[in-house]
Amino acid sequence: MSWPAPLMYAQSNQITTIVPYGMYGRFSTTMQVEVSGSKSEPLQLMIENTSPSVFTADGSGSGQATVTNADGGTNSNLRPALRNSLITIWGTGEGQTNPAGQDGRIIATDLRAPLAPVSVKVGGVPVEVRYVGSAPGVVSGTLQINVYLSADVPVGPNVPLEVTIGGARSQAAATIAVK
């Protein structure tokens, strides 16, 4: 059986896609890209049920994370988050959801939550997860995590941010600014 993967971005040297929800529970798959009727060579891929990744400002997976501060502004060195406030972290890789995810669907009001447990650390300090799931108006597979930054969170322009879903950790190089 094949599952088409929803495309997020494509150009001659890069394709960004969302792993179809039908892959959940599988160990491997074969991926093939088709452009104008021509298919690439098949590529064998290993699959994990969860593989969290925090979006970053430059799309590289490292540096400034894509985070919204409590005031609605984008987190940055010029606009750091305050301790004792809420932030929203944006990412992907939550695995299957409840209700079940639908490939390529733009979420309306029927929000979905990951089946696997989610935790977040900021500067190595566990923070309280207040919401985790889909976001209205965004494609299914994009993850929104609202967390409360306690007074224990370290301050600085490049505080490490780590998301864990079902035992799998996000990349180690994503950071936020906290004051």
GUDO-395512 format. One line per field, with one value per residue: residue number from 1; x, y, z of N, C-alpha, C, O in turn. Coordinates in steps of 0.001 Angstrom, whole numbers, plus 524288, in hexadecimal, padded with zeros to 5 digits. Layout:
REM residues N
nr <- [NUM, ...] .
n_px <- [X, ...] .
n_py <- [Y, ...] .
n_pz <- [Z, ...] .
ca_px <- [X, ...] .
ca_py <- [Y, ...] .
ca_pz <- [Z, ...] .
c_px <- [X, ...] .
c_py <- [Y, ...] .
c_pz <- [Z, ...] .
o_px <- [X, ...] .
o_py <- [Y, ...] .
o_pz <- [Z, ...] .
END
This chain:
REM residues 179
nr <- [1, 2, 3, 4, 5, 6, 7, 8, 9, 10, 11, 12, 13, 14, 15, 16, 17, 18, 19, 20, 21, 22, 23, 24, 25, 26, 27, 28, 29, 30, 31, 32, 33, 34, 35, 36, 37, 38, 39, 40, 41, 42, 43, 44, 45, 46, 47, 48, 49, 50, 51, 52, 53, 54, 55, 56, 57, 58, 59, 60, 61, 62, 63, 64, 65, 66, 67, 68, 69, 70, 71, 72, 73, 74, 75, 76, 77, 78, 79, 80, 81, 82, 83, 84, 85, 86, 87, 88, 89, 90, 91, 92, 93, 94, 95, 96, 97, 98, 99, 100, 101, 102, 103, 104, 105, 106, 107, 108, 109, 110, 111, 112, 113, 114, 115, 116, 117, 118, 119, 120, 121, 122, 123, 124, 125, 126, 127, 128, 129, 130, 131, 132, 133, 134, 135, 136, 137, 138, 139, 140, 141, 142, 143, 144, 145, 146, 147, 148, 149, 150, 151, 152, 153, 154, 155, 156, 157, 158, 159, 160, 161, 162, 163, 164, 165, 166, 167, 168, 169, 170, 171, 172, 173, 174, 175, 176, 177, 178, 179] .
n_px <- [8034E, 801ED, 804A1, 801E7, 80A05, 807A5, 80BCC, 813B0, 81AC3, 821DE, 82C85, 8368C, 83F3C, 83BF9, 8326A, 827FC, 82049, 8153F, 81530, 80CA2, 80167, 7FE9F, 807B5, 809D2, 80D7C, 812CC, 81F20, 825CE, 82675, 824D9, 828FA, 825A6, 82741, 81F57, 81F39, 8191A, 81607, 81F39, 82688, 82E5B, 8397B, 83630, 836AD, 83A84, 83561, 83684, 82D17, 82811, 81F1E, 81D8D, 823E1, 82822, 829ED, 82E28, 82A2C, 832A3, 83756, 83D71, 83BE3, 84335, 84390, 84987, 84D74, 8460F, 839C6, 82CD9, 82464, 819C9, 817CB, 8111E, 80C37, 80988, 8112B, 81C70, 82608, 832DF, 84046, 83EE0, 834D9, 832E9, 82D36, 82606, 828F6, 81FE9, 8177F, 80F5E, 81304, 81274, 81613, 81A1B, 81989, 81B9F, 8194D, 813AE, 80F0E, 804BB, 7F79C, 7ECC7, 7E024, 7E2D2, 7ED07, 7EBD0, 7F0D0, 7F62B, 7EDFF, 7E817, 7E715, 7DB8F, 7D2E7, 7D370, 7DBA5, 7E769, 7EE72, 7FB0E, 7FD2D, 80566, 80CAD, 81099, 81B22, 8226F, 82E7D, 8352B, 840DD, 84488, 83DA8, 831FE, 825BB, 8186A, 80EF5, 80498, 7FDBE, 7FD0D, 7FD14, 7F5E4, 7F43D, 7EAD8, 7E81C, 7F15C, 7F938, 7F6E8, 7FFB9, 80670, 80B18, 806F8, 80B7E, 808C0, 80F12, 81265, 81B56, 822A8, 827D7, 8311B, 8360C, 84153, 84743, 84A8F, 84FE0, 85043, 84AF7, 84A37, 8406B, 83830, 8301B, 828F8, 822F1, 81BFA, 82533, 82CA1, 835C3, 8364F, 83E61, 84AEC, 84EAC, 847D6, 843B0, 83EE1, 83C27, 83CC0, 838C7] .
n_py <- [7FB64, 808E6, 815C7, 8227E, 82D5B, 8392E, 844FD, 84F38, 85645, 85873, 8584A, 85896, 85400, 850C2, 84AA7, 84BAF, 8447A, 83E3F, 8335A, 8292F, 825FC, 81B99, 81604, 81436, 80B5C, 804DC, 7FF70, 8016C, 80745, 80980, 8141B, 81C5A, 825F5, 82D08, 83445, 83B1C, 8319E, 82BD6, 82324, 8228D, 81AD9, 81070, 81244, 80CAD, 80E6B, 80FAC, 80F6D, 81693, 816FE, 82094, 82CBD, 836FC, 84437, 850EC, 85C56, 86599, 872D0, 874C3, 86BC6, 863E5, 85CFA, 85F04, 8689F, 87464, 8712F, 86F5E, 87621, 87B7E, 88639, 88999, 89326, 892B3, 89516, 891AC, 88961, 88D72, 8922F, 89CC8, 89D0E, 896EE, 88C17, 88D1A, 888A1, 88136, 8816A, 87E21, 876E3, 873AC, 868D8, 8649F, 859C0, 84CA1, 83EB5, 8389B, 82EED, 8253D, 829DD, 82D97, 8318E, 828A9, 82C99, 8337A, 832FB, 83E23, 844BD, 850B6, 855CB, 858BD, 85B37, 85201, 84D9E, 84619, 83D19, 8381D, 82A33, 8262C, 8290D, 83634, 83E80, 849CD, 850A1, 85BEC, 861C9, 8590D, 857F6, 8524F, 8562F, 85A84, 854A7, 85A23, 85963, 850C6, 84D97, 84E37, 859DB, 863A3, 866A5, 86342, 859B4, 84C2A, 84541, 84CDD, 8517E, 8572D, 85BF4, 86055, 865E1, 86875, 87126, 87014, 876A2, 871C7, 86FE2, 871B5, 87E0B, 88522, 88744, 87E5B, 874C7, 86750, 85F36, 8548C, 84A9E, 83F84, 83468, 82959, 8245C, 826CA, 830A1, 83E3A, 845AB, 849CF, 853CC, 85C4F, 868AB, 87261, 87FC6, 8851E, 88D69] .
n_pz <- [80000, 7FD33, 801D7, 7FF22, 801E9, 8085C, 802AD, 80744, 803B9, 7F829, 7EF65, 7E590, 7EAB6, 7F47A, 7FC73, 804DF, 80D12, 81367, 81B72, 818B3, 82099, 8202A, 820DB, 82B1D, 834F3, 82E51, 829FD, 821C9, 814F4, 80727, 7FFF1, 7F570, 7EBE0, 7E333, 7D7B9, 7CE2B, 7C963, 7C94C, 7D11B, 7DCA3, 7E0E9, 7E992, 7F76C, 8030E, 80F92, 81D62, 827A5, 83254, 83D13, 841F3, 83FDF, 843C8, 83FD7, 840F9, 83ADD, 834C2, 833B3, 82AAB, 82524, 82588, 82DB9, 83622, 83FCB, 841E3, 84649, 840E9, 84730, 84E38, 8563B, 86271, 860C0, 85678, 84F76, 8478D, 84C96, 84F5C, 84FDE, 85101, 85494, 85E70, 8657E, 8715D, 87E32, 885ED, 87F04, 873CE, 86860, 85ABB, 853C0, 84753, 83EDB, 83A23, 83812, 83F1C, 83E3E, 83DC4, 8403C, 848C2, 8466F, 83BA1, 832F6, 826C8, 81A95, 81494, 81731, 81A59, 826A4, 82D84, 836A0, 83B9E, 842F7, 844AC, 84CB9, 85054, 85151, 85718, 862F2, 8665D, 86951, 86DAF, 86E3B, 8725C, 871A7, 876DC, 87EF9, 88321, 87E0D, 87FB2, 877EA, 871CA, 86971, 85EC3, 851B7, 845A9, 83D96, 83AC8, 82D7F, 82947, 8229D, 824D0, 82C86, 82EF2, 83AC3, 84697, 85262, 85E8F, 868F8, 87675, 87B38, 885ED, 89184, 8930B, 889BF, 88206, 87E31, 87273, 8655E, 85F21, 862C4, 8649D, 85E9D, 8600A, 85B66, 85EBD, 859E6, 85BF9, 85F4F, 857C2, 8546E, 850C6, 847C8, 84C78, 84B3F, 84AE3, 84F9E, 858EC, 85C83, 8690A, 8737E] .
ca_px <- [80000, 8050D, 8023D, 80442, 80BAA, 80667, 81055, 813B8, 81E36, 824EC, 82F66, 839E2, 84309, 839E6, 82CE2, 82661, 81B51, 8137B, 814B5, 8071B, 7FFD6, 7FE55, 80CC9, 80A19, 80DAE, 81615, 824B6, 82890, 82354, 827BD, 82758, 826DD, 82562, 81DA3, 81EB9, 81774, 815D9, 82438, 82744, 833B3, 83ABD, 833F1, 83A31, 8389F, 835AE, 834D3, 828E3, 82739, 819C1, 81DE7, 828F8, 82728, 82D8D, 82C76, 82B5A, 8364C, 8368E, 83FEA, 83A90, 8479B, 84308, 84CB0, 84CFB, 8412C, 83514, 8281D, 82179, 816AF, 8178F, 80BE8, 809E8, 80867, 815C3, 8200E, 82A77, 837F6, 843B2, 83C95, 82FC8, 8333E, 828BE, 826B3, 827D9, 81A90, 813E2, 80E5E, 81505, 81091, 81A3E, 8180B, 81CBE, 8191E, 81B67, 810D1, 80D03, 7FF06, 7F4AE, 7E763, 7DECC, 7E6EF, 7EE98, 7EA36, 7F4FD, 7F542, 7E946, 7E8A2, 7E40F, 7D7BC, 7D206, 7D3F8, 7E126, 7E963, 7F2BE, 7FE56, 7FC3A, 809F6, 80D75, 813E7, 81D86, 825CE, 83268, 83784, 845B2, 84507, 839AC, 82CCC, 821BB, 8130B, 80C58, 7FF26, 7FAD2, 8002D, 7F9AF, 7F590, 7F2C9, 7E70D, 7EA0E, 7F67D, 7F8E2, 7F789, 8053C, 8090E, 80A2D, 80719, 80C46, 808B2, 81192, 81316, 820C5, 822EB, 82C20, 835D5, 83851, 845B8, 846AF, 84EB8, 84E22, 85066, 849B6, 848AE, 83AF9, 837D1, 82AE5, 82914, 81DDA, 81C56, 82A91, 8301F, 83702, 8372E, 843CC, 84D62, 850D6, 843E0, 84415, 83B71, 83E2C, 839AE, 83AE1] .
ca_py <- [80000, 80DAE, 81A6C, 82761, 830BF, 83EAF, 8485A, 8545C, 859B3, 8559D, 85AF5, 854D9, 85156, 84FA5, 84982, 84B25, 841B6, 83C25, 82DA8, 827D2, 82372, 815FA, 813A8, 81326, 805D1, 80209, 7FFC6, 8037E, 8083E, 80B1E, 81941, 81D83, 82B14, 82D30, 83987, 83B09, 82C45, 82922, 82192, 821DF, 815A1, 80F9C, 812ED, 80A0E, 811BE, 80DA5, 812AD, 816CD, 818C3, 8262F, 82F03, 83C90, 84817, 85650, 85FBB, 869CB, 87792, 87479, 866D5, 86044, 85963, 860E1, 86E2E, 87696, 86E14, 87232, 87673, 88039, 887DF, 88A73, 897E5, 891C3, 89645, 88D6F, 88924, 88EA3, 894F5, 8A1EF, 89C3F, 8921C, 88A97, 88E34, 88453, 8817A, 8829F, 879F4, 87745, 86FA7, 86675, 86264, 85584, 84836, 839AD, 8369B, 829AA, 824DD, 82D56, 82C59, 82D9E, 82746, 830A6, 832F1, 8352C, 842C1, 8477E, 8558C, 85532, 85CE3, 85B56, 84CA4, 84D21, 840D5, 83CCF, 8337C, 825AB, 82580, 82D49, 83A8D, 841B4, 84DEB, 852EB, 860D1, 8623F, 8546B, 85816, 850BE, 85A44, 85886, 854B2, 85B9F, 8577A, 84E77, 84B84, 85114, 85F60, 8651B, 86955, 86133, 85464, 847E3, 843C0, 85134, 850DD, 85BC2, 85A95, 864DE, 86495, 86C9F, 871CE, 87143, 879FD, 86E91, 86F8C, 87556, 8826B, 885C9, 887B5, 87945, 870C3, 8628E, 85D8D, 84EFE, 84844, 839D2, 83204, 823AB, 822A6, 828FE, 8361B, 841BD, 84729, 84C53, 858F4, 86075, 86C00, 876E8, 8840C, 885BA, 89146] .
ca_pz <- [80000, 7FD37, 80419, 7FD4D, 80633, 80759, 801D6, 809CA, 800C4, 7F43F, 7EB47, 7E2CD, 7EE0B, 7F9AC, 7FD24, 80A55, 80D1D, 8186E, 81B53, 8193A, 8257A, 81F30, 82205, 830BB, 83645, 82A91, 82B1A, 81D3B, 8104B, 8028C, 7FE20, 7F002, 7EA3E, 7DDC4, 7D58E, 7C8AE, 7C776, 7CA18, 7D68A, 7DE91, 7E2DA, 7EEC4, 7FBD0, 807C6, 81431, 8226F, 829CA, 837F9, 83E26, 842F6, 83E9E, 8445C, 83DD5, 841DA, 8366D, 835FC, 830A0, 82584, 822B4, 825B8, 83218, 83A87, 840E2, 843EB, 8455B, 83F84, 84C17, 84EF6, 85BAE, 864AC, 85E80, 850F8, 84C4D, 84671, 85024, 84D01, 85380, 851E6, 85727, 86176, 868C3, 876EC, 881BF, 887FE, 87ABE, 87007, 8630E, 85725, 850AA, 84276, 83CE9, 8378B, 839BB, 843A4, 83D5F, 83D43, 843BA, 84A27, 84289, 837EA, 82F45, 8214E, 81760, 8116A, 818D5, 81D4D, 82B72, 82EA9, 83C44, 83D95, 84461, 8459B, 8507D, 84F8B, 854A8, 85A78, 866BB, 864A5, 86D68, 86B9D, 871B3, 8709C, 874A0, 87A19, 88314, 8814A, 87E69, 87F95, 872DA, 8729A, 864EE, 85A92, 84DA2, 840B6, 83DE7, 836C3, 828DC, 827CD, 8209D, 82884, 82CA7, 8318D, 84050, 849F8, 857E2, 86205, 86DEF, 87A48, 87CD2, 88B84, 8933F, 89327, 8847D, 88178, 87A99, 86EA4, 85FF2, 85C78, 8669E, 861D1, 85EBC, 85EB2, 85B8F, 85EA4, 858C6, 85C01, 86018, 853C4, 85582, 84C5C, 846DD, 85105, 849F1, 84ADD, 85446, 85973, 85FB9, 86DE3, 87739] .
c_px <- [8037D, 801DB, 804DB, 80588, 80A5E, 80B64, 80F99, 816B2, 8211E, 827A0, 83351, 83D96, 840FD, 8340D, 82BE1, 820EC, 819FA, 812E8, 80EF2, 805F2, 7FF77, 80373, 80D49, 809E7, 810E4, 81BD5, 827D3, 824AE, 826FD, 82588, 8291B, 82467, 823E6, 81CD2, 81D73, 817AC, 81AE4, 824FE, 82D12, 834A0, 83839, 83827, 837BF, 83973, 833E4, 830C8, 828C6, 821A4, 81981, 8236C, 8287C, 82B86, 82B26, 82DE9, 82F19, 835B5, 838E0, 83EFD, 83ED8, 84709, 84668, 84C01, 84792, 83C6E, 83090, 82478, 81E9A, 8167E, 811EB, 80932, 8089E, 80CF2, 8193B, 824BA, 82F7E, 83B59, 84195, 8375A, 82FE0, 82E2D, 82A08, 825EF, 82279, 816BA, 81336, 81135, 81279, 81515, 817B4, 81BB9, 81989, 81B33, 8189E, 80EE7, 80713, 7FC4F, 7EF56, 7E438, 7E337, 7E803, 7ECD0, 7EE2F, 7F32D, 7F09D, 7EAA4, 7E4F5, 7E06B, 7D729, 7D2B5, 7D9BC, 7E28D, 7EE04, 7F5EF, 7FCBD, 8009C, 80A72, 8116A, 81611, 82148, 8299B, 8346E, 83C4E, 84677, 84107, 83474, 828E8, 81C5B, 810B8, 80690, 7FB9C, 7FEAE, 7FC6B, 7F9E1, 7F3DB, 7EEE7, 7E9A4, 7EF44, 7F5D1, 7F9E0, 7FD1C, 80894, 8075F, 80ABC, 807A5, 80C7E, 80AF9, 8120F, 818C8, 820E4, 82788, 8314C, 838A0, 83CDB, 84497, 84B53, 84C97, 84DB8, 84F88, 847D1, 842F8, 83ABF, 8323E, 82B9D, 82391, 81EAD, 821D9, 82E6B, 830DC, 837B7, 83D07, 845E4, 84ED6, 84CCE, 84422, 83FC0, 83E2E, 83A7F, 83C24, 837A6] .
c_py <- [804DD, 81230, 81F2C, 82AD5, 83665, 841FB, 84D89, 8584B, 8565C, 8596F, 85711, 851C8, 84FEE, 84E97, 848EC, 848DA, 83FF3, 83642, 82C4F, 824EF, 81D84, 81329, 8122D, 80D46, 80289, 802E0, 80214, 80462, 80979, 81059, 819F7, 822C0, 82AC9, 832D7, 838F9, 8358B, 82933, 82807, 8210D, 81C1F, 8150A, 81012, 81060, 80DA1, 80EC8, 81177, 81237, 818BD, 81E8B, 827F6, 834ED, 83FFC, 84D77, 85973, 86405, 86E3A, 8772C, 86F44, 862BA, 85C11, 85AE5, 866B9, 86F99, 8734A, 87198, 871E0, 87BA5, 8816B, 888D8, 88F3E, 89755, 892EB, 8917C, 88DC0, 88A24, 8912F, 89A5C, 8A1A5, 89720, 89108, 88BF0, 88935, 88553, 8834A, 87DD7, 87B0D, 872F1, 86DFA, 863F4, 85E37, 8515F, 8432F, 83730, 83105, 829BF, 82818, 82B08, 8315D, 82CEB, 82BAF, 82F65, 835D7, 839DE, 84612, 84C7E, 8551D, 859DD, 85D2E, 855FB, 84B69, 84782, 84117, 837E5, 82F0E, 82506, 82A15, 8314B, 83D61, 8458D, 84FA0, 857E5, 861AF, 85DAF, 85405, 8564E, 85537, 857C4, 8590E, 855C9, 859CE, 8550D, 84C22, 84EDB, 856B7, 860A2, 8680D, 8675A, 85B84, 8506A, 845D3, 8481F, 85106, 8560C, 859DC, 85FA1, 86333, 8696A, 86CB4, 87372, 874D9, 87709, 86E42, 87371, 879A8, 88297, 885ED, 88277, 874D1, 86BE8, 86110, 857E6, 84D16, 8425B, 837DA, 82C25, 8219A, 824AE, 82ED0, 83936, 842ED, 84A52, 85202, 85D5B, 86375, 87026, 87B04, 884D2, 88A0B, 89153] .
c_pz <- [80000, 7FF78, 801C4, 80205, 804D6, 806DB, 8049F, 8066D, 7FCCC, 7F093, 7E92A, 7E653, 7F37A, 7F97A, 802F5, 80A55, 812A1, 817CF, 81C26, 81E59, 824E4, 82037, 827C4, 831BC, 83285, 82BF2, 82694, 818D1, 80BC7, 800C3, 7F879, 7EEAD, 7E47E, 7DC24, 7CFCB, 7C656, 7C802, 7CFE0, 7D7D7, 7DFDD, 7E839, 7F2FE, 8009A, 80C6E, 81907, 82499, 82FB9, 838D8, 83F68, 841A8, 83EF3, 84233, 83EB0, 83D02, 8383D, 8320F, 82B2C, 822C2, 822EC, 829ED, 836B7, 83B2C, 842DD, 84255, 843C2, 84437, 84C3E, 854CB, 85D61, 86256, 858B3, 84D61, 84B96, 84A1B, 84D23, 8512D, 854C6, 854C1, 85A37, 8646B, 86E64, 87A0D, 88424, 883CF, 87742, 86AF3, 85FDD, 853BB, 84BE1, 84076, 83A30, 839EB, 83E4B, 842FC, 83CF7, 8417D, 8450E, 849CF, 83E94, 8340E, 829C6, 81DF3, 8142F, 812F8, 81BC5, 821F8, 82C21, 8349F, 83EC3, 83EB7, 845BC, 8495D, 84F7E, 8533B, 858A8, 85E4D, 864C9, 8696D, 86AD7, 86FE0, 86F2C, 8740D, 87859, 87E70, 880D7, 88213, 87DCD, 87A1E, 873E3, 86E29, 86124, 8569F, 848C6, 841AF, 83992, 83240, 826DD, 82616, 824F5, 82818, 82ED1, 83746, 8432E, 84F94, 85B07, 8673F, 87161, 87BFD, 88288, 88CA8, 89357, 88DE4, 88414, 87D81, 876E0, 8692A, 85D17, 86054, 863B3, 862C7, 85CF3, 85F6D, 85B47, 85DBF, 85884, 85C8F, 85C17, 854C7, 8507A, 84BE1, 84B85, 85009, 849C7, 85002, 8544A, 85CBE, 8645B, 8711B, 87C22] .
o_px <- [80791, 7FD12, 80995, 80272, 80BCE, 80ECB, 80B6F, 8156B, 822A6, 82554, 8335D, 83EF5, 843FC, 8311F, 82E9B, 81D5A, 81D46, 81073, 80C98, 8091F, 7FFF2, 80388, 810C9, 8068E, 811A4, 81D33, 82BF5, 82041, 82BA6, 820CD, 82D66, 81FF8, 826C3, 81A1E, 8206F, 8194C, 81AE5, 8243C, 83039, 830FF, 8381E, 83C9E, 83361, 83DBD, 8302D, 83102, 82954, 81FA1, 815AF, 8272C, 8286E, 83027, 826A6, 83261, 82EC9, 833D4, 83687, 84110, 83E38, 849B1, 84635, 84A3C, 844DC, 83B3E, 83073, 821D8, 820AC, 8152E, 80E5E, 80467, 806D0, 80CA5, 818FD, 8271D, 83050, 83987, 84260, 8359C, 82D39, 82B3D, 82E93, 822A9, 820B3, 81328, 81618, 811C3, 81096, 81799, 8139F, 82078, 8154A, 81E83, 81AE5, 80D46, 804B6, 7FE6B, 7EDA3, 7E568, 7E6CE, 7E466, 7EC5C, 7EED3, 7EF37, 7EF65, 7EDF4, 7E048, 7E1FD, 7DA9B, 7D291, 7DC4C, 7DF4E, 7F11B, 7F3C1, 7FB28, 7FFA0, 808D8, 81515, 81334, 82315, 82835, 8354D, 83BD6, 848C5, 840F8, 832A0, 828CA, 81BD4, 81085, 803F0, 7F6FD, 80302, 7F8FB, 7FD84, 7F241, 7EF96, 7ECEA, 7F167, 7F242, 7FD38, 7FEFF, 80D0B, 802BE, 80E79, 804A2, 80FFF, 8090C, 81221, 81AD0, 81F5B, 82AB8, 83572, 83D1C, 83C4D, 84168, 84F7C, 847FB, 84B1D, 852EF, 8442A, 840F5, 83CD9, 82FEB, 82E83, 81FEF, 821AA, 8230F, 83322, 82D19, 83976, 8402A, 842FB, 85020, 84E3E, 844B7, 83D54, 84205, 835BF, 840EC, 838C8] .
o_py <- [804E8, 81258, 81FD6, 82B2C, 83840, 841C5, 84FED, 85CED, 851F4, 85D4D, 85294, 84D5B, 84E17, 8513E, 84602, 84AFC, 8402A, 83466, 82E1E, 821D3, 81AB3, 80E5C, 80F33, 80A8B, 7FDE0, 8068F, 80467, 80282, 80A5E, 810F1, 8186B, 823D4, 8289B, 835D2, 8369A, 834DD, 82472, 82B74, 81F5D, 818F8, 818D0, 80E77, 811BB, 80FAA, 80BBD, 81625, 80DF2, 81BCA, 82126, 82504, 8379A, 83EC5, 84E69, 85940, 865D9, 86D79, 8790E, 86E65, 85E7E, 85810, 8585A, 86970, 86C65, 872B1, 87637, 86DF2, 87FAC, 87E06, 888E9, 88F60, 89B10, 891D8, 88DC1, 891E3, 887FD, 8923B, 89C55, 8A57C, 89363, 8949F, 88BEB, 885F3, 889CA, 88652, 87A04, 87F8F, 86F11, 8712C, 86174, 85EFB, 8526C, 84358, 833FF, 82E98, 82DD0, 828EF, 82720, 8351C, 83018, 82E32, 82AD8, 83A94, 839A6, 849E0, 84C7A, 8542D, 85E5A, 85F32, 85582, 8488F, 8448C, 844C6, 833E4, 82FFF, 82381, 82E74, 82FFE, 83E83, 844BA, 85005, 85816, 86240, 85E50, 8502A, 8588F, 857B4, 8537B, 85D56, 852BE, 858CC, 85702, 84912, 851E2, 85824, 85EE2, 86B79, 86985, 858D5, 85132, 844C5, 8473D, 85078, 858F3, 8568D, 862D5, 85F87, 86DD6, 868D1, 877D2, 875F5, 87973, 86C8B, 877F7, 87905, 88076, 884D5, 88222, 87180, 86C4A, 86192, 8568F, 84DD7, 84067, 83969, 82A32, 81D73, 82452, 8319C, 83729, 8415E, 84D1E, 854C9, 861CC, 86129, 87143, 879E7, 88525, 88A67, 8944E] .
o_pz <- [8028C, 7FF0B, 80259, 805B1, 800A4, 80A40, 8045F, 80640, 7FDF6, 7EEE0, 7EAE4, 7E50B, 7F6C1, 7F6BC, 805A5, 807E9, 81620, 8141E, 81FEF, 8202F, 828C2, 8206E, 8292F, 82FA1, 83373, 82EB8, 82761, 818F1, 80C89, 80026, 7F6F4, 7F02F, 7E14E, 7DEC6, 7CCDD, 7C1DC, 7C745, 7D329, 7D4A0, 7DFE5, 7EB32, 7F237, 80215, 80D30, 818CB, 82387, 831DD, 835B7, 83E17, 84246, 83AF5, 842AF, 83D47, 83B3D, 83CAD, 82DB2, 8276B, 81E82, 820BB, 829BD, 83ACB, 8379E, 84536, 83DB7, 84513, 8451A, 84A9F, 857EF, 85A22, 861FB, 85643, 848B4, 84E9C, 84AAC, 848EB, 85581, 85916, 85711, 858C3, 865AE, 86FF8, 878B7, 8845B, 884E5, 877B3, 8695E, 861FE, 8512A, 84C53, 8405C, 8382F, 83D67, 84113, 846CD, 83BF3, 845B9, 842D1, 84C93, 83E3A, 8321E, 82849, 81E6F, 81176, 8104B, 81F42, 82155, 82B69, 8374D, 8438C, 83BD1, 847B0, 8493C, 84DF5, 857AC, 85D1C, 85D17, 861F5, 86D1F, 86676, 87475, 86A73, 878CE, 87C85, 88150, 87D02, 88630, 87BAD, 877F1, 87687, 86F02, 86068, 85801, 847EA, 845FD, 83524, 83313, 82324, 827E4, 82853, 823CC, 8305C, 83872, 84255, 85157, 85A43, 869AF, 86F7E, 87DF6, 883CF, 8893B, 893AD, 88DA2, 8859D, 879F6, 87802, 86855, 85910, 86112, 86098, 8671D, 858D7, 86391, 857FA, 8607B, 8554A, 85A75, 85CF8, 855DA, 84C7E, 84F2D, 84E22, 853BE, 848A0, 85431, 8504A, 85F6A, 863B4, 8717D, 87FBC] .
END
